[in-house]
Amino acid sequence: FPVSPLELIGQHGYDAARAVSLAMYESVDQVGEVCRREGIDAHYAKGGELEVARGVHELPKLQAMYDEFRAIRLDDHYQVLDAQQTAERIRVDGAMGSFWNKEGAAIQPARLARGLSQVVERRGGTIYEQTRVTDFVPGSNPVLKTERGDVRAKTIVLAGEAYLSQLEKTKRDIIPMTSHMVVTEPLSDSQWEAVGWQAREVLGGFGSTGGYLNHTSDGRIAFGAYRAQYPYQSRITDDLDREESIFEHARRATLAWFPMLKGVRFTHSWGGVFGTPRDHMPTMAYDRKQGVATGQGYTGEGVATANLSGRVLADLITETDSDLTRLPMTSHRPRQWEPEPLRWMGVKAVMQSRRRTERHVERTGRYPDKPTIADRLWNW
């Protein structure tokens, strides 16, 4: 979930923070169950998740993550592993330890999206692609305005994530941030033996070569680099998907994690945008009088969170009394981003400051004693 347990405790209380984590565990399992029940071959594998520390200075982060879940009495879902225990699961160069989350799962999200769309169509739904929504009008008979005509319904659901920034009414509720990935050729058996990583755990890590990694079902390593960028005035263009400097950084980072793969070929690279609200808190709300439901703000954690959002909105719209309808996201309203150019200047300054801090930490082996100005600005 994009907001940590301690933040949720501070904002919404202990019970709400615990309920959010439990709902997220259920979402991971529910994605797998839907794939099984509906015959969606999305390469789902619940092998858990590892956040890997590749330096002594990162070990306190692992303990802090564990302590947050212990604070809501869910620490039995997690474990802090030492270097040897980590190496028994995967051999990452320089790994000093890891944070183990048994609830993590790997998936091919494009196959999941296509599979879900086919399920909707089998059940009688119609999906209209290439039909750009330009505006929406709330009310007793809400309207989606498109370039080809108006669509009316009893309820409309705004679930466009980063693309909601392109609509006048929601352009300051969320901003698009970029994400870029590279993927290797299929590894040989001997290469996988050198790497380990047999359970297809999802991986994450910190620092200048940090990223998020997936062991694909066809034997590749996919590496997503933590190099998010914000386009001025939230302009989403095809050019954002192709950022060669970030792709090259991701290739180098992959080999920094796995130097035993020197010489491996990288066969694909791609990018896109995810949505980030000002306070990083997702919204899963329904205004019955206005006829508008909203699911947004997953901040790069969208596969499981979007599943939860869909189930929350379904219960809200159908007036189903459930624990999901009492989660704190249902009463949340997005805090608006600053107007341009302050927004672009602020996000750019934060991203640059964080990278300077990463380089400083890796040189000195210690994090700053206090939050940086950029961190305080980002969390303000």
C-alpha positions as CSV (number, residue, x, y, z in Angstrom):
1,F,0.0,0.0,0.0
2,P,1.4,3.4,-0.9
3,V,1.0,4.8,2.7
4,S,2.9,3.1,5.5
5,P,1.3,1.6,8.6
6,L,2.7,4.2,11.0
7,E,1.4,7.0,8.8
8,L,-2.0,5.3,8.7
9,I,-2.0,5.0,12.4
10,G,-1.2,8.7,12.8
11,Q,-3.9,9.8,10.3
12,H,-6.7,7.2,10.9
13,G,-5.9,5.1,14.0
14,Y,-4.7,1.6,14.7
15,D,-7.8,-0.3,13.6
16,A,-7.8,1.4,10.2
17,A,-4.1,0.8,9.6
18,R,-4.5,-2.9,10.4
19,A,-7.6,-3.2,8.2
20,V,-5.8,-1.7,5.2
21,S,-3.0,-4.3,5.4
22,L,-5.4,-7.2,5.8
23,A,-7.4,-5.9,2.8
24,M,-4.2,-5.7,0.8
25,Y,-3.3,-9.3,1.6
26,E,-6.7,-10.4,0.5
27,S,-6.3,-8.4,-2.7
28,V,-3.1,-10.3,-3.7
29,D,-4.9,-13.6,-3.1
30,Q,-8.0,-12.4,-4.9
31,V,-6.1,-11.6,-8.0
32,G,-4.7,-15.1,-8.0
33,E,-8.2,-16.6,-7.4
34,V,-9.8,-14.6,-10.2
35,C,-7.0,-15.8,-12.6
36,R,-7.6,-19.4,-11.6
37,R,-11.4,-19.2,-11.7
38,E,-11.6,-17.3,-15.0
39,G,-8.8,-19.1,-16.8
40,I,-6.6,-16.0,-17.0
41,D,-3.0,-17.0,-17.7
42,A,-1.3,-14.0,-16.1
43,H,1.7,-15.9,-14.9
44,Y,0.6,-15.5,-11.3
45,A,3.0,-16.9,-8.7
46,K,2.8,-16.2,-5.0
47,G,6.5,-16.5,-4.1
48,G,6.6,-13.6,-1.6
49,E,8.6,-10.4,-1.8
50,L,12.1,-9.4,-0.7
51,E,13.4,-5.9,-0.1
52,V,17.1,-6.3,-0.4
53,A,19.7,-4.2,1.5
54,R,23.0,-4.0,-0.5
55,G,24.9,-2.1,2.2
56,V,25.2,-2.1,6.0
57,H,23.7,1.4,6.1
58,E,20.5,0.0,4.6
59,L,19.9,-2.6,7.3
60,P,18.1,-0.2,9.7
61,K,15.6,0.4,6.9
62,L,14.7,-3.3,7.0
63,Q,14.2,-3.3,10.7
64,A,12.1,-0.1,10.5
65,M,9.8,-1.8,8.0
66,Y,9.4,-4.8,10.2
67,D,8.7,-2.6,13.2
68,E,5.9,-0.8,11.4
69,F,4.0,-4.1,10.9
70,R,4.8,-5.2,14.4
71,A,3.1,-2.0,15.5
72,I,-0.2,-3.3,14.0
73,R,0.4,-6.9,15.2
74,L,0.9,-8.3,11.7
75,D,4.6,-9.1,12.0
76,D,3.9,-12.8,11.5
77,H,3.6,-12.0,7.8
78,Y,7.2,-10.7,7.7
79,Q,10.7,-11.5,8.6
80,V,14.1,-9.8,8.6
81,L,16.6,-12.1,6.9
82,D,20.4,-11.9,7.4
83,A,22.9,-12.2,4.5
84,Q,23.1,-15.9,4.6
85,Q,19.3,-16.4,4.7
86,T,18.9,-13.9,1.8
87,A,21.6,-15.8,-0.2
88,E,19.6,-19.0,0.3
89,R,16.8,-17.4,-1.7
90,I,18.7,-15.2,-4.1
91,R,22.3,-14.2,-4.7
92,V,22.4,-10.5,-5.1
93,D,25.8,-8.9,-5.1
94,G,26.6,-7.1,-1.9
95,A,23.4,-8.2,-0.2
96,M,23.7,-7.7,3.6
97,G,20.1,-8.8,4.4
98,S,16.5,-8.5,3.3
99,F,12.9,-7.8,4.5
100,W,10.7,-10.8,3.6
101,N,7.0,-10.3,2.9
102,K,5.2,-13.6,2.5
103,E,2.2,-11.9,0.9
104,G,3.9,-10.8,-2.3
105,A,3.2,-12.3,-5.7
106,A,4.5,-11.9,-9.2
107,I,2.3,-11.4,-12.2
108,Q,2.3,-10.2,-15.8
109,P,0.0,-7.2,-15.5
110,A,-0.7,-6.7,-19.3
111,R,-1.9,-10.3,-19.5
112,L,-4.0,-9.7,-16.4
113,A,-5.6,-6.6,-17.9
114,R,-6.4,-8.4,-21.2
115,G,-7.8,-11.4,-19.4
116,L,-10.0,-9.2,-17.2
117,S,-11.3,-7.4,-20.3
118,Q,-12.3,-10.7,-21.9
119,V,-14.1,-11.7,-18.7
120,V,-16.1,-8.4,-18.8
121,E,-17.0,-9.1,-22.4
122,R,-18.0,-12.7,-21.7
123,R,-20.4,-11.4,-19.1
124,G,-22.1,-8.9,-21.5
125,G,-20.0,-5.8,-21.0
126,T,-18.9,-3.7,-23.9
127,I,-15.5,-2.0,-23.9
128,Y,-15.1,1.0,-26.2
129,E,-11.4,1.7,-27.0
130,Q,-10.0,4.7,-28.8
131,T,-12.7,6.9,-27.4
132,R,-11.1,9.8,-25.5
133,V,-13.0,11.2,-22.6
134,T,-12.6,15.0,-22.5
135,D,-14.8,16.0,-19.6
136,F,-17.4,14.7,-17.2
137,V,-20.6,16.3,-15.8
138,P,-21.7,15.1,-12.4
139,G,-25.4,15.1,-11.3
140,S,-28.5,12.9,-11.1
141,N,-27.8,11.7,-14.6
142,P,-24.0,12.0,-14.9
143,V,-22.3,12.3,-18.3
144,L,-18.9,11.3,-19.8
145,K,-18.1,13.7,-22.6
146,T,-16.1,12.1,-25.4
147,E,-14.8,13.2,-28.8
148,R,-17.4,11.0,-30.4
149,G,-20.5,11.9,-28.3
150,D,-21.8,11.8,-24.7
151,V,-22.3,8.7,-22.5
152,R,-24.9,8.8,-19.7
153,A,-25.2,6.3,-16.9
154,K,-26.6,6.1,-13.4
155,T,-23.0,6.1,-12.1
156,I,-19.7,6.9,-13.8
157,V,-16.4,5.7,-12.4
158,L,-13.3,7.8,-12.7
159,A,-10.5,5.2,-12.8
160,G,-8.0,6.7,-15.3
161,E,-5.2,7.0,-12.8
162,A,-2.4,9.2,-14.2
163,Y,-4.6,10.1,-17.2
164,L,-7.1,11.9,-14.9
165,S,-4.5,14.7,-14.9
166,Q,-5.6,15.4,-18.5
167,L,-9.1,16.4,-17.4
168,E,-9.8,20.0,-16.3
169,K,-11.8,19.0,-13.2
170,T,-9.2,16.6,-11.9
171,K,-5.9,18.0,-13.2
172,R,-4.6,18.9,-9.8
173,D,-5.8,15.8,-8.0
174,I,-3.1,13.6,-9.4
175,I,0.1,13.9,-11.4
176,P,1.7,11.5,-13.9
177,M,5.1,10.1,-13.0
178,T,7.1,8.0,-15.4
179,S,8.3,4.4,-14.9
180,H,10.7,2.5,-17.1
181,M,11.7,-1.2,-17.4
182,V,14.1,-3.4,-19.2
183,V,14.1,-7.2,-19.6
184,T,16.8,-9.7,-20.3
185,E,16.8,-12.6,-22.7
186,P,15.8,-15.9,-21.1
187,L,18.5,-17.1,-18.8
188,S,20.1,-20.5,-19.1
189,D,19.8,-23.1,-16.4
190,S,23.4,-22.4,-15.3
191,Q,22.8,-18.7,-15.1
192,W,19.7,-19.3,-12.9
193,E,21.7,-21.7,-10.8
194,A,24.3,-18.9,-10.2
195,V,21.5,-16.4,-9.4
196,G,19.2,-18.6,-7.3
197,W,15.8,-17.0,-7.2
198,Q,13.8,-20.2,-7.7
199,A,10.5,-19.1,-6.1
200,R,9.9,-16.1,-8.3
201,E,9.8,-13.7,-5.4
202,V,9.2,-10.1,-6.2
203,L,12.3,-8.0,-5.5
204,G,12.9,-4.4,-4.5
205,G,16.0,-2.4,-3.3
206,F,17.3,1.0,-2.4
207,G,20.0,3.4,-3.4
208,S,21.3,4.7,-6.8
209,T,20.8,1.3,-8.4
210,G,17.6,0.5,-6.6
211,G,14.6,-0.7,-8.4
212,Y,11.8,-3.3,-8.6
213,L,12.5,-6.7,-10.2
214,N,10.5,-9.6,-11.5
215,H,11.6,-13.2,-12.4
216,T,9.3,-13.7,-15.4
217,S,7.6,-17.0,-16.1
218,D,9.7,-17.5,-19.3
219,G,13.0,-17.2,-17.4
220,R,13.9,-13.5,-17.8
221,I,14.8,-10.8,-15.3
222,A,12.8,-7.6,-15.6
223,F,14.3,-4.6,-13.9
224,G,12.3,-1.3,-13.3
225,A,14.6,1.6,-12.3
226,Y,13.6,4.1,-9.6
227,R,14.1,7.1,-11.9
228,A,10.6,8.6,-12.0
229,Q,10.2,11.9,-13.8
230,Y,7.4,14.4,-13.9
231,P,6.5,16.1,-17.2
232,Y,5.8,19.8,-17.0
233,Q,2.1,20.6,-16.9
234,S,1.4,16.9,-16.6
235,R,1.8,16.5,-20.4
236,I,1.5,12.8,-21.3
237,T,3.1,12.0,-24.6
238,D,4.4,8.9,-26.3
239,D,7.9,10.3,-25.9
240,L,7.7,9.6,-22.2
241,D,7.6,5.9,-22.8
242,R,11.1,6.0,-24.5
243,E,13.9,7.4,-22.3
244,E,17.1,5.7,-23.3
245,S,19.2,7.2,-20.5
246,I,16.9,5.5,-18.0
247,F,16.9,2.2,-19.9
248,E,20.7,2.3,-20.0
249,H,20.8,3.0,-16.2
250,A,18.5,0.0,-15.6
251,R,20.7,-2.3,-17.7
252,R,23.7,-1.2,-15.6
253,A,21.8,-1.6,-12.4
254,T,20.7,-5.1,-13.4
255,L,24.4,-6.1,-13.8
256,A,25.3,-4.4,-10.5
257,W,22.8,-6.6,-8.8
258,F,23.8,-9.7,-10.8
259,P,27.4,-9.3,-12.0
260,M,27.5,-13.1,-12.8
261,L,25.2,-12.2,-15.8
262,K,27.9,-10.1,-17.6
263,G,27.3,-10.3,-21.3
264,V,23.6,-11.1,-21.0
265,R,21.5,-9.5,-23.8
266,F,18.6,-7.1,-23.0
267,T,15.8,-7.7,-25.5
268,H,13.0,-5.3,-24.6
269,S,12.5,-1.9,-22.9
270,W,9.3,0.1,-22.3
271,G,7.8,2.9,-20.1
272,G,4.6,4.5,-19.0
273,V,3.1,6.7,-16.4
274,F,1.5,6.1,-13.0
275,G,-0.6,8.4,-10.9
276,T,0.6,10.2,-7.7
277,P,-1.6,12.2,-5.4
278,R,-0.2,15.0,-3.3
279,D,-0.5,13.1,0.0
280,H,0.2,9.6,-1.7
281,M,-3.1,8.4,-0.2
282,P,-5.4,6.5,-2.7
283,T,-9.0,7.5,-3.0
284,M,-11.8,5.0,-3.3
285,A,-14.9,7.0,-2.9
286,Y,-18.5,7.4,-4.2
287,D,-20.6,10.5,-4.2
288,R,-24.1,9.1,-4.7
289,K,-25.7,12.5,-5.2
290,Q,-23.3,13.4,-8.0
291,G,-23.3,9.9,-9.5
292,V,-19.5,9.8,-9.5
293,A,-17.2,7.1,-8.1
294,T,-13.4,7.6,-8.0
295,G,-10.6,5.1,-7.7
296,Q,-7.2,6.6,-8.1
297,G,-3.8,7.5,-6.6
298,Y,-1.9,4.1,-6.3
299,T,1.5,5.8,-6.6
300,G,3.1,2.9,-8.5
301,E,1.6,0.2,-6.3
302,G,-1.4,-0.4,-8.6
303,V,-1.9,-4.1,-9.3
304,A,-3.1,-5.1,-5.9
305,T,-4.4,-1.7,-4.9
306,A,-6.5,-1.4,-8.0
307,N,-8.1,-4.8,-7.3
308,L,-8.9,-3.5,-3.8
309,S,-10.3,-0.3,-5.2
310,G,-12.6,-2.1,-7.6
311,R,-14.0,-4.2,-4.8
312,V,-14.4,-1.2,-2.6
313,L,-16.2,0.8,-5.3
314,A,-18.5,-2.2,-6.1
315,D,-19.7,-2.4,-2.5
316,L,-20.2,1.4,-2.3
317,I,-22.1,1.6,-5.5
318,T,-24.3,-1.4,-4.7
319,E,-24.8,-0.2,-1.1
320,T,-23.3,-3.4,0.2
321,D,-22.4,-3.1,3.9
322,S,-19.0,-4.6,4.2
323,D,-15.7,-4.0,6.0
324,L,-14.3,-2.6,2.7
325,T,-16.7,0.3,2.8
326,R,-15.3,1.4,6.1
327,L,-11.6,1.6,5.0
328,P,-10.2,5.2,5.3
329,M,-9.8,5.5,1.5
330,T,-13.6,5.7,1.2
331,S,-13.8,9.1,3.0
332,H,-10.5,10.5,1.6
333,R,-10.5,13.5,-0.7
334,P,-7.4,14.2,-2.8
335,R,-5.3,17.1,-1.6
336,Q,-4.6,19.3,-4.6
337,W,-1.2,19.7,-6.1
338,E,0.4,23.1,-6.3
339,P,-0.2,25.1,-9.6
340,E,2.5,25.2,-12.3
341,P,5.3,26.1,-12.4
342,L,5.6,25.5,-8.6
343,R,4.5,21.9,-9.1
344,W,7.2,21.0,-11.7
345,M,9.9,22.9,-9.8
346,G,9.0,21.2,-6.5
347,V,8.9,17.7,-7.9
348,K,12.1,18.2,-9.9
349,A,13.9,19.6,-6.8
350,V,12.8,16.6,-4.7
351,M,13.9,14.0,-7.2
352,Q,17.3,15.7,-7.7
353,S,17.8,16.0,-3.9
354,R,17.0,12.4,-3.3
355,R,19.5,11.3,-5.9
356,R,22.2,13.5,-4.4
357,T,21.3,12.0,-1.0
358,E,21.7,8.5,-2.4
359,R,25.1,9.2,-3.8
360,H,26.2,10.8,-0.5
361,V,24.9,7.9,1.5
362,E,26.7,5.4,-0.7
363,R,30.0,7.4,-0.3
364,T,29.7,7.8,3.5
365,G,27.8,4.7,4.5
366,R,25.3,6.6,6.6
367,Y,22.0,8.4,6.1
368,P,21.4,12.0,7.3
369,D,20.4,12.2,10.9
370,K,17.4,14.3,10.0
371,P,15.0,14.3,7.0
372,T,16.3,16.4,4.2
373,I,14.5,19.6,3.1
374,A,13.3,17.7,0.0
375,D,11.8,14.9,2.1
376,R,10.0,17.4,4.2
377,L,8.7,19.2,1.2
378,W,7.5,16.0,-0.5
379,N,5.7,14.9,2.7
380,W,4.3,18.3,3.6
